[in-house]
Amino acid sequence: GRRAAPRAAAAEGQTYEYKAEVNRLMDLIVNSLYSNKDVFLRELVSNASDALDKIRFKSVQDASVLDADAQLEIRVKADPEANTLTIEDSGVGMTREELVSSLGTIANSGTRGFLEALEAQGGAADSNLIGQFGVGFYSAFLVADKVTVRTKSNDDGQQWRWESTVESSSYTIDEDDSGEAIARGTSITLHLKEDATDYADAEKLSTLLKQYSEFISFPIMLWKSESVPREVEDTEATTKKKEEWEAGGKEGDEPATVMKTEWDTVWDWRKSNESKPIWVRSSTEVEKAEYDDFFKATFKEFLEPLAHSHFSVEGQIEFKALLYVPGMAPFEQQDMMKKSRSMKLFVKRVFISDEFDEDLMPRYLSFIKGIVDSNDLPLNVSREILQESRVVRIIKRRLLAKSIDMIAEIANREDKADYEKFWEAFGRNVKLGVIEDKDNAPKLGKLLRFSSSKSGEGLTSLEEYVERMKEGQSGIYFLAADNRAAAERAPFVERLIKRDIEVLYLLEPIDEVALTNLAKFDEKEFVDVSKEDVDTGDEEDAKQAEEDAALFEGLTKWLASTIGSEQVEKVVVSKRLEGSPCILVTSKFGWSANMERIMKA
């Protein structure tokens, strides 16, 4: 959205109106359609982690950016008496202009996508939606009726305060004179609502941070109490022992002082995320549940992945990778050309970027999510470096091979429901791969699924089709149609179906293009039954056709001349009809009628 315009230069700072889409979003949040309010903490910690990533990345080019504060960490502190919760980071911080553009507007597409997804769910939003659409900061208003942001960036050296209340359509920005100096970074204080006071409890925060932010790569420090033991003298017991000793005529040595343990409550910053990155660990020591939790936390997904692949490559080049096949298609799946952010690139465990997807994966596998951690790339890696790098070419080849293996593993599982789920979400991507990736087309061909005259309600693979082929059948027959009913009614398939020969029904526009590109499967050619000269492999058919051609030669010639050469190329006796009087077919080497329709669309 455009930058918000200041409304008035009030004495205490400038007041700005929110953009309309923010108001709409705030309204949704205030009327809390969210069943799970805990999500706010994940979002704010995730934003803090992003800010720290940015300053760490800048420090690679210029170490002096960390001069003000070299300690990169997130601090979370609750104050039950003031009923506030503060989340601080020592990241990049924001200038006044960045406060306006970041917290006063939202990228329009993100909001629109968010609102559409919300409406599609009938208003009962899943807690993960808010993260998927880049509107995370506003989740603070799920639990707070006032939010105060204090921030300082190296870019202007001035400390600013941003403030807004839950029912307001505006916010204020002024110079921060609270006296609490920030070296660099951002501090967000939530003034909690009456029904959200439990978020001022350190124990609850500790549980939530473990749940949502365990894999954040920066230390998350929580202000928390701990009971510390202290040995003190037990005067009562000591006195009693001494009295007994004296009463017994002071026999033996004087009894030693009796000690007891007392517990002190000590408040301090304690680290709440201990784990080292999951991809650095050996795959043998990571449980499936850990992989699933990492996937959900890192990629803001809420269904478990269908498969994962965790591997490392050593030798001339070294890298570690963790890849996932998601359990559902993203909400913006409709646009295959849209830039995805599925691959996170790390160099020596430092997060570099999630904007290099197409340099690491082909477009058709843009749905695969994962982490790549290379030891051989420079920290200040750029798109130009990636495109020319031999290291990246090797990484890309391995990621591609592992991704196809992962999909094949799902396809070969005994439980076919998993692959059905995969195919519904990402089948079009596999078809696109057959078209775009000639080298891997034979492997991808095994993953294709189509409706057929023998598949009933389900789908069939090409391997299953070949297994069912009739003796003497040389090709794999297919027919492109708008839907299954139209394919079943088509006169092209009448005799084939009667002879119990299976026909694949291609019901999506991309299907025919994919099969045309594949050309063969298991040395069997694909045969379009809507074209001329369909050979059924039946010798009797061929013999009968020759006799019929001779018998009806006069009729076919007369029909051809009567209709005219502008309308038809030739008229022949058909050997594939059972009940229909005639059909129009296309020539062997031209486009099919279906393909022509697609090209004209």
Secondary structure, DSSP 8 states (H G I E B T S, - for coil): -----EEEEETTEEEEE--HHHHHHHHHHHTT--S-TTHHHHHHHHHHHHHHHHHHHHHHH-GGGGSS-----EEEEEETTTTEEEEEE-S----HHHHHHHHS---HHHHHHHHHHHHHTTT---TTHHHHTT-GGGGGGGTEEEEEEEEE-TTT--EEEEEEETT-SEEEEEE--SS---SSEEEEEEEE-GGGGGGG-HHHHHHHHHHHHTT-SS-EEEEEEEEEEEEEE-HHHHHHHHHHHHHTTS-SS-----EEEEEEEEEEEEE------GGGS-GGG--HHHHHHHHHHHHT--S--SEEEEEEE-SSS-EEEEEEE-SS--TTTT-TTS----EEEEETTEEEES--HHHHS-GGGTT-EEEEEESSS-TT--HHHHHH-HHHHHHHHHHHHHHHHHHHHHHTSS-HHHHHHHHHHHHHHHHHHHHH-TTTHHHHHTT-EEEETTSTTS-EEHHHHHHH--TT--EEEEEE-SSHHHHHH-GGGHHHHHTT--EEEE-SHHHHHHHHHH-EETTEEEEETTBS----S-HHHHHHHHHHHHHTHHHHHHHHHHH-TTT-S-----SS-SS-S----B-TTS--HHHHHHHH-
